[in-house]
Amino acid sequence: MIDIRQLREHPDQYRQSAHQRGVKVDIDRVLALDKQRVNRIGQVDDLRAKLNVKGKPTADQLKSLHTTKEELEVQEAELQTVTAEFEALVSEIPNLVADGTPEGGEESNREEKTWGEAEKKTVVDHLTLAESKDWLDFERGAKVAGSKFYFTKGALVKLELALVRMITEKLERHGFTLMQVPHLATTRIMAGTGFNPRGEERQIYEIKDDDLNLIATAEIPLTGYHADEIIDPVQLPLLYVGYSPSYRTEVGAYGKHSKGLFRVHQFNKLEMYVFCQPETSEEWHHKLIEVEEEICQDLEIPYRLVRIAAGDLGAPAYKKYDVEYWSPAEGTYRELMSCSNCTDYQARRLSIRTRDEDGKPRFLHTLNGTAAAFSRMPVAILENHQTADGEVRVPIALQPYYGAETL
C-alpha cells in the first residue's frame, strides 16, 4: 500500500514508477475516488452529528431524525461502495522505484560486480549427475504428487542439512533470530506481503473452502508476524531468518530454465528478514547483500551481483539486487539469491508501525533476502565443485558440517 498523502501531492512520481515497471494503473481514477471518499466521510460525519440530540426529542425533531437516519444509511452505503473501489485500485499501485534503477525489463538488469573465476569447463549437469548417483528422483516424485515434485536422497539431503547448520550459525553471529514459521497464511497476510493468491497470474496454492494459502517463501509469515503492532523503537532493528518450505505453482514455467531443480513446486529455503527504521533501510539493504556474498564466498561459488531493472521488479520492491552464480554447465550466470528493500509498502498494508521521536506512530521499513534456496544452492555446488572423475568436492568451510571432503 502506498502513502495516499504522498500520492495526492506527487501523483507524477507514481505514474512514472508504474510506467517504469510496465504496470497499468489509473492514478487519475484513484485520486477522483479519494476526493469522493473524503467528501462522503465528511457528509457521513455531519449526519451522525445531527443524530446526537440531547434530551427528549420533540415530535418535529423525531421526524427530522428519521429523515436524517434514512439519508445517513444512503450515504454510508455510497461511502462503502466508493471506499471498496478506491481500496481495490490503490492496492494495485506498486511501490516507487529507487533512483538509479535501470530502465527496461530483465534484459536491462545491470551487473555491479563479480567474484571468483567464471571458468568455462565441461561438467555434467546437476540433474544427470544427481540421478546417476541416486540422489534425486523426479519420476517417483511425479507418481506421488505430480510433475515437478521430487525426492532427494542420501548425499543431497546431507548437503542441505549441512548448509542449514553452517548458514544459520553465520546468521546468528550476525544477530539474526532463527524462526520456523507456519506453512499457511491467510489471504490478508499474502496480499499484504505483495503475493496475490488469486487470478490467472497467481503463483500461490490456495486451500479451497478456507481462507488459507501455502506460503511461497518465509517472507510471507515473517511479514505477518508483526501485523497490526506498534513496535517499541528500542527493539529495532528486528532481524529474523525463517526456515520453511516454499510452495509455488510456477504457472507458465515449463520449458526454458525449468530442467531438474529449477522451477519446482516445492523446496526448502532460508529467508532473511529485517524490520527497521526508515532512515536505516538503505544501510540494511547493503548489509543483507554483504551476508549473501559472504555465504557464496564461504562456499567458493563464483557469482555476480546484479541491480534489478524497473520492469523486473515486483510491486513491493523499491530496490532489488540478485546474486547470480556461475553455471559452468550452461556457460552463464543463473539466479541464486535476491535481496529487496520494500520500504514501507508491506508495513502499510499490514499496519506494522513504530514511534518517532515525538511518540507518533510511523510505518516501519521491511527488507528480505535469500540466505539459501535449497533448489538452487545444491545446483551451484554440484556444478562448481564437480571433479574430473565425477565426484563432488565439499567446500572447505562446509566440511565440518558435512563430515567428509566429498559428497
Secondary structure as the mmCIF struct_conf table of DSSP 4:
data_model
#
loop_
_struct_conf.conf_type_id
_struct_conf.id
_struct_conf.beg_label_comp_id
_struct_conf.beg_label_asym_id
_struct_conf.beg_label_seq_id
_struct_conf.end_label_comp_id
_struct_conf.end_label_asym_id
_struct_conf.end_label_seq_id
HELX_RH_AL_P HELX_RH_AL_P1 ILE A 4 GLU A 9
HELX_RH_AL_P HELX_RH_AL_P2 PRO A 11 ARG A 21
TURN_TY1_P TURN_TY1_P1 GLY A 22 GLY A 22
HELX_RH_AL_P HELX_RH_AL_P3 ILE A 27 LYS A 50
TURN_TY1_P TURN_TY1_P2 LEU A 51 LEU A 51
BEND BEND1 GLY A 55 LYS A 56
HELX_RH_AL_P HELX_RH_AL_P4 ALA A 59 VAL A 90
TURN_TY1_P TURN_TY1_P3 SER A 91 GLU A 92
BEND BEND2 ILE A 93 ILE A 93
HELX_LH_PP_P HELX_LH_PP_P1 PRO A 94 LEU A 96
TURN_TY1_P TURN_TY1_P4 ASP A 99 GLY A 100
HELX_LH_PP_P HELX_LH_PP_P2 THR A 101 PRO A 102
BEND BEND3 GLU A 103 GLY A 105
HELX_RH_3T_P HELX_RH_3T_P1 GLU A 106 SER A 108
STRN STRN1 ARG A 110 TRP A 115
BEND BEND4 GLY A 116 GLY A 116
HELX_RH_AL_P HELX_RH_AL_P5 HIS A 126 SER A 132
TURN_TY1_P TURN_TY1_P5 LYS A 133 ASP A 134
STRN STRN2 LEU A 136 ASP A 137
HELX_RH_AL_P HELX_RH_AL_P6 PHE A 138 ALA A 145
TURN_TY1_P TURN_TY1_P6 SER A 147 LYS A 148
STRN STRN3 PHE A 151 THR A 152
TURN_TY1_P TURN_TY1_P7 GLY A 154 GLY A 154
HELX_RH_AL_P HELX_RH_AL_P7 ALA A 155 ARG A 173
TURN_TY1_P TURN_TY1_P8 HIS A 174 GLY A 175
HELX_LH_PP_P HELX_LH_PP_P3 PHE A 176 PHE A 176
STRN STRN4 THR A 177 GLN A 180
BEND BEND5 HIS A 183 HIS A 183
STRN STRN5 LEU A 184 ALA A 185
HELX_RH_AL_P HELX_RH_AL_P8 THR A 187 THR A 193
TURN_TY1_P TURN_TY1_P9 GLY A 194 GLY A 194
BEND BEND6 ARG A 198 GLY A 199
TURN_TY1_P TURN_TY1_P10 GLU A 200 GLU A 201
STRN STRN6 GLU A 206 ILE A 207
TURN_TY1_P TURN_TY1_P11 LYS A 208 ASP A 211
STRN STRN7 LEU A 212 LEU A 214
BEND BEND7 ALA A 216 THR A 217
TURN_TY1_P TURN_TY1_P12 ALA A 218 ALA A 218
HELX_RH_AL_P HELX_RH_AL_P9 GLU A 219 GLY A 224
TURN_TY1_P TURN_TY1_P13 TYR A 225 ASP A 228
STRN STRN8 GLU A 229 ILE A 230
HELX_RH_3T_P HELX_RH_3T_P2 PRO A 233 GLN A 235
HELX_LH_PP_P HELX_LH_PP_P4 LEU A 236 LEU A 236
BEND BEND8 PRO A 237 PRO A 237
STRN STRN9 LEU A 238 TYR A 247
TURN_TY1_P TURN_TY1_P14 VAL A 251 GLY A 252
BEND BEND9 TYR A 254 GLY A 255
TURN_TY1_P TURN_TY1_P15 LYS A 256 HIS A 257
BEND BEND10 LYS A 259 LYS A 259
TURN_TY1_P TURN_TY1_P16 GLY A 260 ARG A 263
BEND BEND11 HIS A 265 HIS A 265
STRN STRN10 GLN A 266 CYS A 276
HELX_RH_3T_P HELX_RH_3T_P3 PRO A 278 THR A 280
HELX_RH_AL_P HELX_RH_AL_P10 SER A 281 ASP A 298
TURN_TY1_P TURN_TY1_P17 LEU A 299 GLU A 300
STRN STRN11 TYR A 303 ARG A 307
HELX_LH_PP_P HELX_LH_PP_P5 ILE A 308 ALA A 309
HELX_RH_3T_P HELX_RH_3T_P4 ALA A 310 ASP A 312
TURN_TY1_P TURN_TY1_P18 ALA A 315 PRO A 316
BEND BEND12 TYR A 318 TYR A 318
STRN STRN12 LYS A 319 SER A 327
TURN_TY1_P TURN_TY1_P19 PRO A 328 GLY A 331
STRN STRN13 THR A 332 ASN A 341
TURN_TY1_P TURN_TY1_P20 THR A 343 ASP A 344
HELX_RH_AL_P HELX_RH_AL_P11 TYR A 345 LEU A 350
TURN_TY1_P TURN_TY1_P21 SER A 351 SER A 351
STRN STRN14 ILE A 352 ARG A 355
TURN_TY1_P TURN_TY1_P22 GLU A 357 ASP A 358
BEND BEND13 GLY A 359 GLY A 359
STRN STRN15 PRO A 361 PHE A 363
STRN STRN16 HIS A 365 ALA A 373
TURN_TY1_P TURN_TY1_P23 PHE A 374 SER A 375
HELX_RH_AL_P HELX_RH_AL_P12 ARG A 376 ASN A 384
TURN_TY1_P TURN_TY1_P24 HIS A 385 HIS A 385
STRN STRN17 GLN A 386 GLN A 386
TURN_TY1_P TURN_TY1_P25 ALA A 388 ASP A 389
BEND BEND14 GLY A 390 GLY A 390
STRN STRN18 VAL A 392 ARG A 393
HELX_LH_PP_P HELX_LH_PP_P6 VAL A 394 PRO A 395
HELX_RH_3T_P HELX_RH_3T_P5 ILE A 396 LEU A 398
HELX_RH_AL_P HELX_RH_AL_P13 GLN A 399 TYR A 402
BEND BEND15 GLY A 403 GLU A 405
STRN STRN19 THR A 406 THR A 406
#
